[in-house]
């Protein structure tokens, strides 16, 4: 994974002119235009002619490989909110990464979703319809990874951090994959993972670091030293009226609130020392 990330970054550095500037603006305006044309189509839906049905592509309608990007997934006010949201996060990612890397991320997501559709067709789903659902999902995951603490207003009322919304989406995504596995639908479990593979490729190191931190945190919380520390702290608070007491001079944090106290990892036991004796004491064996 690290080598793939390095290759992607190296490609973007060597080809700074690669990509489409303001890509999300083009996608948002194109989608809005298709929606408006749908409304004035007098019963003829432009979306139906642009949507990606892999079976129709095999019959020669190859424009669908591109035009499905502009097919609206909803309508009315909800569509306006969706377009604004994805324009906002897409523009933020382009500013953060640059046009080349963002375009590569977005276009790779589009290609992977096309692949998703043809793989689903190969498994027997003749009526499979490829939408921008998983592309938008990978876009949101990327934004939440880079700006986890950014607050948005849920329902225009409730302030909530982006990372919590991403965790909800991730849980729903994981549940859909698990449901497919429980139903013995291997294709239904694997294909969604293929569809958002661009996120895993671009953020492999971030995910690895996050998992490593979580593992180290669990190990720290369950270590004997941490458990003993918490136990000693509780006992000191309940019985002695102080938390820290120097094993050499007897100073406590109650008598000397500004004094710095530390615990020695080399002593055999859990012994505390003030700043004057932490490096000046005989280790207890």
C-alpha contacts under 8 A as a table, 3 or more apart, distances in Angstrom:
res1	aa1	res2	aa2	distance
1	X	4	X	5.14
1	X	5	X	6.31
1	X	201	X	6.67
1	X	204	X	6.15
1	X	205	X	7.72
2	X	5	X	5.10
2	X	6	X	6.16
2	X	204	X	7.02
2	X	205	X	6.69
3	X	6	X	4.99
3	X	7	X	6.13
4	X	7	X	5.01
4	X	8	X	6.19
4	X	201	X	7.04
5	X	8	X	5.09
5	X	9	X	6.20
5	X	201	X	6.59
5	X	202	X	6.02
5	X	203	X	7.95
5	X	204	X	7.56
6	X	9	X	5.17
6	X	10	X	5.97
7	X	10	X	5.04
7	X	11	X	6.04
8	X	11	X	5.15
8	X	12	X	6.32
8	X	101	X	7.85
8	X	202	X	7.98
9	X	12	X	5.15
9	X	13	X	6.22
9	X	101	X	7.43
10	X	13	X	5.11
10	X	14	X	6.15
11	X	14	X	5.20
11	X	15	X	6.01
12	X	15	X	5.13
12	X	16	X	5.77
12	X	18	X	7.41
12	X	100	X	5.54
12	X	101	X	5.71
13	X	16	X	5.72
15	X	18	X	5.44
15	X	100	X	7.23
16	X	99	X	7.65
16	X	100	X	5.72
17	X	99	X	7.85
17	X	100	X	6.57
18	X	99	X	7.40
18	X	100	X	4.99
18	X	103	X	7.80
19	X	99	X	5.94
19	X	100	X	4.91
19	X	101	X	7.84
19	X	102	X	7.86
19	X	103	X	4.98
19	X	104	X	6.86
20	X	23	X	5.40
20	X	99	X	6.66
20	X	100	X	7.64
20	X	103	X	6.26
21	X	99	X	5.73
22	X	25	X	5.37
22	X	26	X	6.62
22	X	91	X	7.10
22	X	94	X	7.86
22	X	99	X	7.77
23	X	26	X	5.23
23	X	27	X	6.31
23	X	103	X	7.18
24	X	27	X	4.93
24	X	28	X	5.95
24	X	86	X	7.50
24	X	87	X	5.27
24	X	90	X	5.79
24	X	91	X	6.45
25	X	28	X	5.18
25	X	29	X	6.07
25	X	87	X	6.22
25	X	91	X	7.92
26	X	29	X	5.31
26	X	30	X	5.92
27	X	30	X	5.14
27	X	31	X	6.04
27	X	69	X	7.22
27	X	70	X	6.27
28	X	31	X	5.22
28	X	32	X	6.19
28	X	70	X	7.77
28	X	83	X	5.55
28	X	84	X	7.68
28	X	87	X	6.46
29	X	32	X	5.09
29	X	33	X	6.13
30	X	33	X	5.08
30	X	34	X	6.28
30	X	70	X	5.64
31	X	34	X	5.17
31	X	35	X	6.27
31	X	69	X	7.79
31	X	70	X	4.33
31	X	71	X	5.85
31	X	72	X	5.67
32	X	35	X	5.11
32	X	36	X	6.29
32	X	72	X	7.47
33	X	36	X	5.12
33	X	37	X	6.21
34	X	37	X	5.11
34	X	38	X	6.13
34	X	46	X	6.81
34	X	47	X	6.98
34	X	70	X	6.84
34	X	71	X	6.69
34	X	72	X	7.29
35	X	38	X	5.04
35	X	39	X	6.54
35	X	47	X	7.90
35	X	71	X	7.67
35	X	72	X	6.33
35	X	75	X	7.40
36	X	39	X	5.17
36	X	40	X	6.69
37	X	40	X	5.21
37	X	41	X	5.92
37	X	46	X	6.89
38	X	41	X	5.12
38	X	44	X	7.19
38	X	45	X	5.27
38	X	46	X	5.61
38	X	47	X	7.03
39	X	42	X	7.49
41	X	44	X	4.90
41	X	45	X	6.21
41	X	46	X	7.35
45	X	48	X	5.50
45	X	49	X	7.18
46	X	49	X	5.29
46	X	50	X	6.44
47	X	50	X	5.03
47	X	51	X	5.74
47	X	71	X	5.55
47	X	72	X	7.54
48	X	51	X	5.47
49	X	64	X	7.81
50	X	63	X	7.51
50	X	64	X	5.38
50	X	67	X	5.22
50	X	68	X	5.43
50	X	70	X	7.92
50	X	71	X	6.74
51	X	64	X	5.95
51	X	67	X	6.80
51	X	68	X	4.57
51	X	71	X	6.29
51	X	129	X	7.46
51	X	130	X	7.44
51	X	131	X	7.60
52	X	56	X	7.86
52	X	57	X	7.57
52	X	64	X	5.04
52	X	65	X	6.30
52	X	67	X	7.73
52	X	68	X	5.34
52	X	129	X	5.93
52	X	130	X	5.35
52	X	131	X	7.21
53	X	56	X	5.42
53	X	57	X	6.51
53	X	64	X	7.54
53	X	117	X	7.74
53	X	127	X	7.06
53	X	128	X	6.24
53	X	129	X	5.06
53	X	130	X	6.52
54	X	57	X	4.98
54	X	58	X	6.39
54	X	117	X	6.19
54	X	118	X	5.80
54	X	121	X	6.88
54	X	128	X	7.14
54	X	129	X	7.40
54	X	130	X	7.89
55	X	58	X	5.30
55	X	59	X	6.70
55	X	121	X	7.26
55	X	126	X	6.57
55	X	127	X	7.46
56	X	59	X	4.93
56	X	60	X	6.71
56	X	61	X	5.84
57	X	60	X	5.23
57	X	61	X	4.56
57	X	62	X	4.97
57	X	63	X	7.87
57	X	64	X	6.76
57	X	65	X	7.55
58	X	61	X	7.10
58	X	62	X	7.63
61	X	64	X	6.25
62	X	65	X	5.79
63	X	66	X	5.74
63	X	67	X	6.17
64	X	67	X	4.99
64	X	68	X	5.65
65	X	68	X	6.44
65	X	114	X	7.14
66	X	69	X	6.15
67	X	70	X	5.70
67	X	71	X	7.15
68	X	71	X	5.23
68	X	130	X	7.71
68	X	131	X	6.84
68	X	132	X	7.71
69	X	110	X	7.86
69	X	131	X	7.53
69	X	132	X	6.39
71	X	131	X	7.79
72	X	75	X	7.11
72	X	79	X	7.32
73	X	79	X	7.46
73	X	131	X	7.62
73	X	132	X	7.77
74	X	78	X	6.61
74	X	79	X	5.31
75	X	78	X	5.92
75	X	79	X	4.71
75	X	80	X	7.71
76	X	79	X	5.47
76	X	80	X	6.69
77	X	80	X	5.08
77	X	81	X	6.31
78	X	81	X	5.14
78	X	82	X	6.19
79	X	82	X	5.02
79	X	83	X	6.05
80	X	83	X	5.18
80	X	84	X	6.12
81	X	84	X	5.18
81	X	85	X	6.04
82	X	85	X	5.09
82	X	86	X	6.13
83	X	86	X	5.39
83	X	87	X	5.86
84	X	87	X	5.06
84	X	88	X	5.95
85	X	88	X	5.09
85	X	89	X	6.32
86	X	89	X	5.21
86	X	90	X	5.74
86	X	136	X	7.33
86	X	139	X	7.89
86	X	140	X	7.85
87	X	90	X	5.14
87	X	91	X	5.90
88	X	91	X	5.31
88	X	92	X	6.22
89	X	92	X	5.01
89	X	93	X	6.20
89	X	139	X	7.61
89	X	140	X	7.21
89	X	143	X	6.22
90	X	93	X	5.13
90	X	94	X	6.24
90	X	139	X	7.08
90	X	143	X	7.94
91	X	94	X	5.05
91	X	95	X	6.24
92	X	95	X	5.16
92	X	96	X	6.19
92	X	143	X	7.89
93	X	96	X	4.97
93	X	97	X	5.92
93	X	98	X	7.71
93	X	102	X	6.51
93	X	143	X	6.67
94	X	97	X	5.24
94	X	98	X	4.94
94	X	99	X	5.45
94	X	101	X	7.65
94	X	102	X	5.24
94	X	103	X	7.89
95	X	98	X	5.47
95	X	99	X	7.53
97	X	100	X	7.73
97	X	101	X	5.78
97	X	102	X	6.06
98	X	101	X	5.83
98	X	102	X	6.24
99	X	102	X	5.33
99	X	103	X	5.85
100	X	103	X	5.33
100	X	104	X	6.15
101	X	104	X	5.05
101	X	105	X	6.14
102	X	105	X	5.02
102	X	106	X	6.12
103	X	106	X	5.13
103	X	107	X	5.83
104	X	107	X	5.27
104	X	108	X	5.82
105	X	108	X	5.32
105	X	109	X	6.30
105	X	198	X	6.47
105	X	199	X	7.84
105	X	202	X	7.55
106	X	109	X	5.12
106	X	110	X	6.41
106	X	135	X	7.29
106	X	139	X	7.53
107	X	110	X	4.94
107	X	111	X	6.21
108	X	111	X	5.03
108	X	112	X	6.05
108	X	198	X	6.24
109	X	112	X	5.09
109	X	113	X	6.18
109	X	134	X	7.88
109	X	135	X	5.39
109	X	138	X	7.54
109	X	195	X	6.92
109	X	196	X	6.61
109	X	197	X	7.55
109	X	198	X	5.65
110	X	113	X	5.19
110	X	114	X	6.31
110	X	132	X	7.82
110	X	135	X	6.32
111	X	114	X	5.05
111	X	115	X	6.23
112	X	115	X	4.91
112	X	116	X	6.06
112	X	194	X	6.53
112	X	195	X	5.23
112	X	196	X	7.34
112	X	197	X	7.31
112	X	198	X	7.61
113	X	116	X	4.69
113	X	117	X	6.28
113	X	130	X	6.89
113	X	131	X	7.94
113	X	132	X	7.90
113	X	134	X	7.16
113	X	135	X	7.19
113	X	194	X	7.63
113	X	195	X	4.88
113	X	196	X	7.83
114	X	117	X	5.14
114	X	118	X	6.51
114	X	130	X	6.91
115	X	118	X	5.25
115	X	119	X	6.08
115	X	195	X	7.76
116	X	119	X	5.23
116	X	120	X	6.13
116	X	130	X	7.81
116	X	191	X	5.80
116	X	192	X	7.42
116	X	194	X	6.49
116	X	195	X	5.80
117	X	120	X	5.12
117	X	121	X	6.20
117	X	128	X	6.55
117	X	129	X	6.98
117	X	130	X	5.66
118	X	121	X	4.87
118	X	122	X	6.14
119	X	122	X	4.96
119	X	123	X	6.38
119	X	191	X	7.54
120	X	123	X	5.14
120	X	124	X	6.75
120	X	125	X	5.71
120	X	128	X	6.80
120	X	187	X	7.27
120	X	191	X	7.36
121	X	124	X	5.34
121	X	125	X	4.76
121	X	126	X	5.42
121	X	127	X	7.69
121	X	128	X	6.45
122	X	125	X	7.13
123	X	187	X	7.26
125	X	128	X	5.57
131	X	134	X	7.57
132	X	135	X	5.16
132	X	136	X	6.03
133	X	136	X	5.36
133	X	137	X	6.18
134	X	137	X	4.77
134	X	138	X	6.12
134	X	192	X	7.60
134	X	195	X	6.00
134	X	196	X	6.05
135	X	138	X	5.30
135	X	139	X	6.22
135	X	195	X	7.42
135	X	196	X	6.84
136	X	139	X	4.89
136	X	140	X	6.17
137	X	140	X	5.13
137	X	141	X	6.21
137	X	196	X	7.52
138	X	141	X	5.04
138	X	142	X	6.12
138	X	196	X	5.58
138	X	198	X	7.29
138	X	199	X	5.55
139	X	142	X	5.19
139	X	143	X	6.32
139	X	199	X	7.81
140	X	143	X	5.07
140	X	144	X	6.10
140	X	166	X	7.30
141	X	144	X	5.09
141	X	145	X	6.09
141	X	166	X	6.20
141	X	199	X	7.30
142	X	145	X	5.16
142	X	146	X	6.41
142	X	199	X	6.58
142	X	203	X	7.76
143	X	146	X	5.28
143	X	147	X	5.91
143	X	148	X	7.68
144	X	147	X	5.09
144	X	148	X	4.74
144	X	162	X	5.68
144	X	163	X	5.37
144	X	166	X	6.32
145	X	148	X	5.57
145	X	163	X	7.35
147	X	150	X	5.65
147	X	162	X	7.35
147	X	163	X	7.81
148	X	161	X	6.76
148	X	162	X	5.47
148	X	163	X	4.55
149	X	161	X	5.28
149	X	162	X	6.19
149	X	163	X	6.46
150	X	161	X	5.43
150	X	162	X	5.67
150	X	163	X	7.94
151	X	159	X	6.08
151	X	160	X	5.26
151	X	161	X	4.27
151	X	162	X	5.97
152	X	158	X	7.98
152	X	159	X	5.56
152	X	160	X	5.56
152	X	161	X	6.24
152	X	162	X	6.68
153	X	156	X	4.66
153	X	157	X	5.45
153	X	158	X	5.11
153	X	159	X	4.46
153	X	160	X	6.23
154	X	157	X	5.80
154	X	158	X	4.84
154	X	159	X	6.07
154	X	160	X	6.54
155	X	158	X	6.51
160	X	164	X	7.18
160	X	165	X	7.74
161	X	164	X	5.72
161	X	165	X	7.05
162	X	165	X	5.26
162	X	166	X	6.25
163	X	166	X	4.94
163	X	167	X	6.17
164	X	167	X	5.00
164	X	168	X	6.34
165	X	168	X	5.12
165	X	169	X	6.32
166	X	169	X	5.04
166	X	170	X	6.00
167	X	170	X	4.91
167	X	171	X	6.05
168	X	171	X	5.10
168	X	172	X	6.28
169	X	172	X	5.14
169	X	173	X	6.08
170	X	173	X	4.99
170	X	174	X	6.01
171	X	174	X	5.05
171	X	175	X	6.04
172	X	175	X	5.03
172	X	176	X	6.27
173	X	176	X	5.22
173	X	177	X	6.44
174	X	177	X	5.13
174	X	178	X	6.08
175	X	178	X	4.94
175	X	179	X	5.90
176	X	179	X	5.08
176	X	180	X	6.32
176	X	189	X	7.55
177	X	180	X	5.22
177	X	181	X	6.40
177	X	188	X	6.92
177	X	189	X	4.48
177	X	190	X	7.50
177	X	192	X	7.42
178	X	181	X	5.00
178	X	182	X	6.17
178	X	189	X	6.91
179	X	182	X	5.08
179	X	183	X	6.16
179	X	189	X	7.90
180	X	183	X	5.02
180	X	184	X	6.20
180	X	185	X	4.89
180	X	186	X	6.68
180	X	188	X	5.44
180	X	189	X	5.18
181	X	184	X	4.89
181	X	185	X	5.55
181	X	186	X	5.99
181	X	188	X	7.68
181	X	189	X	5.88
182	X	185	X	7.44
185	X	188	X	5.30
185	X	189	X	6.50
186	X	189	X	5.17
186	X	190	X	6.20
187	X	190	X	5.22
187	X	191	X	5.73
188	X	191	X	5.76
188	X	192	X	6.96
189	X	192	X	6.41
189	X	193	X	7.28
190	X	193	X	5.36
190	X	194	X	6.49
191	X	194	X	4.97
191	X	195	X	6.28
192	X	195	X	4.92
192	X	196	X	6.67
193	X	196	X	5.53
193	X	197	X	5.99
194	X	197	X	5.03
195	X	198	X	7.73
196	X	199	X	5.71
196	X	200	X	7.20
197	X	200	X	5.18
197	X	201	X	6.23
198	X	201	X	5.07
198	X	202	X	6.15
199	X	202	X	5.32
199	X	203	X	5.95
200	X	203	X	5.28
200	X	204	X	5.35
200	X	207	X	7.99
201	X	204	X	5.52
203	X	206	X	5.20
203	X	207	X	6.17
204	X	207	X	5.22
204	X	208	X	6.08
205	X	208	X	4.95
205	X	209	X	6.04
206	X	209	X	5.13
206	X	210	X	6.10
207	X	210	X	5.04
207	X	211	X	6.15
208	X	211	X	5.23
208	X	212	X	6.06
209	X	212	X	4.98
209	X	213	X	6.06
210	X	213	X	5.15
210	X	214	X	6.20
211	X	214	X	5.10
211	X	215	X	6.16
212	X	215	X	5.10
212	X	216	X	6.14
213	X	216	X	5.09
213	X	217	X	6.01
214	X	217	X	5.06
214	X	218	X	6.23
215	X	218	X	5.22
215	X	219	X	6.21
216	X	219	X	5.02
216	X	220	X	6.06
217	X	220	X	5.03
217	X	221	X	6.10
218	X	221	X	5.11
218	X	222	X	6.14
219	X	222	X	5.27
219	X	223	X	5.86
220	X	223	X	5.16
220	X	226	X	6.66
221	X	226	X	6.03
221	X	227	X	7.31
222	X	226	X	6.79
222	X	227	X	6.68
223	X	226	X	5.42
223	X	227	X	6.33
224	X	227	X	5.16
224	X	228	X	6.04
225	X	228	X	5.16
225	X	229	X	6.06
225	X	270	X	7.91
226	X	229	X	5.00
226	X	230	X	6.23
227	X	230	X	5.28
227	X	231	X	6.17
228	X	231	X	5.02
228	X	232	X	6.00
228	X	270	X	7.32
229	X	232	X	5.14
229	X	233	X	6.07
229	X	270	X	7.34
230	X	233	X	5.09
230	X	234	X	6.23
231	X	234	X	5.28
231	X	235	X	6.25
232	X	235	X	5.14
232	X	236	X	6.03
233	X	236	X	5.14
233	X	237	X	6.17
233	X	243	X	5.59
233	X	244	X	7.91
234	X	237	X	5.21
234	X	238	X	6.10
234	X	243	X	7.99
235	X	238	X	5.17
235	X	239	X	5.76
235	X	240	X	7.47
236	X	239	X	5.43
236	X	240	X	4.99
236	X	241	X	6.23
236	X	242	X	5.59
236	X	243	X	5.08
236	X	244	X	7.70
237	X	240	X	6.04
237	X	241	X	5.10
237	X	242	X	5.51
237	X	243	X	5.75
238	X	241	X	6.48
240	X	243	X	7.86
241	X	254	X	7.60
242	X	245	X	7.47
242	X	252	X	6.54
242	X	253	X	6.28
242	X	254	X	5.61
243	X	252	X	7.47
243	X	253	X	6.63
243	X	254	X	7.89
244	X	252	X	5.47
244	X	253	X	5.53
244	X	261	X	6.60
244	X	272	X	6.55
245	X	250	X	5.75
245	X	251	X	5.50
245	X	252	X	4.25
245	X	253	X	6.70
245	X	261	X	7.75
245	X	272	X	6.07
245	X	273	X	6.76
245	X	274	X	7.49
246	X	249	X	5.73
246	X	250	X	4.77
246	X	251	X	5.31
246	X	252	X	6.48
246	X	261	X	7.39
246	X	271	X	7.80
246	X	272	X	5.23
246	X	273	X	4.06
246	X	274	X	5.22
246	X	277	X	7.86
247	X	250	X	5.80
247	X	271	X	6.39
247	X	272	X	5.86
247	X	273	X	5.72
248	X	273	X	6.89
248	X	277	X	7.04
248	X	281	X	7.39
251	X	255	X	6.80
251	X	256	X	6.92
251	X	274	X	7.22
252	X	255	X	5.39
252	X	256	X	6.03
252	X	257	X	7.85
253	X	256	X	4.91
253	X	257	X	4.77
253	X	258	X	7.45
253	X	259	X	6.57
253	X	261	X	7.78
254	X	257	X	5.55
256	X	259	X	5.38
259	X	274	X	6.92
259	X	275	X	7.17
260	X	274	X	5.92
260	X	275	X	5.48
261	X	272	X	6.71
261	X	273	X	5.61
261	X	274	X	4.38
261	X	275	X	5.78
261	X	278	X	7.89
262	X	272	X	5.65
262	X	273	X	5.51
262	X	274	X	6.37
262	X	275	X	7.12
262	X	278	X	6.62
263	X	270	X	6.84
263	X	271	X	5.70
263	X	272	X	4.38
263	X	273	X	6.12
263	X	278	X	7.54
264	X	267	X	5.78
264	X	270	X	7.29
264	X	271	X	6.16
264	X	272	X	6.51
264	X	273	X	7.38
264	X	278	X	6.93
265	X	268	X	7.93
265	X	270	X	7.85
266	X	283	X	6.60
266	X	284	X	8.00
267	X	270	X	7.15
267	X	271	X	6.86
267	X	283	X	5.03
267	X	284	X	4.84
267	X	285	X	6.15
268	X	283	X	7.74
268	X	284	X	5.64
268	X	285	X	5.08
269	X	284	X	7.74
272	X	278	X	7.90
273	X	276	X	7.70
273	X	277	X	5.67
273	X	278	X	5.03
274	X	277	X	5.49
274	X	278	X	5.90
275	X	278	X	5.42
275	X	279	X	7.74
276	X	279	X	7.26
276	X	280	X	7.01
277	X	280	X	4.45
277	X	281	X	5.70
278	X	281	X	6.66
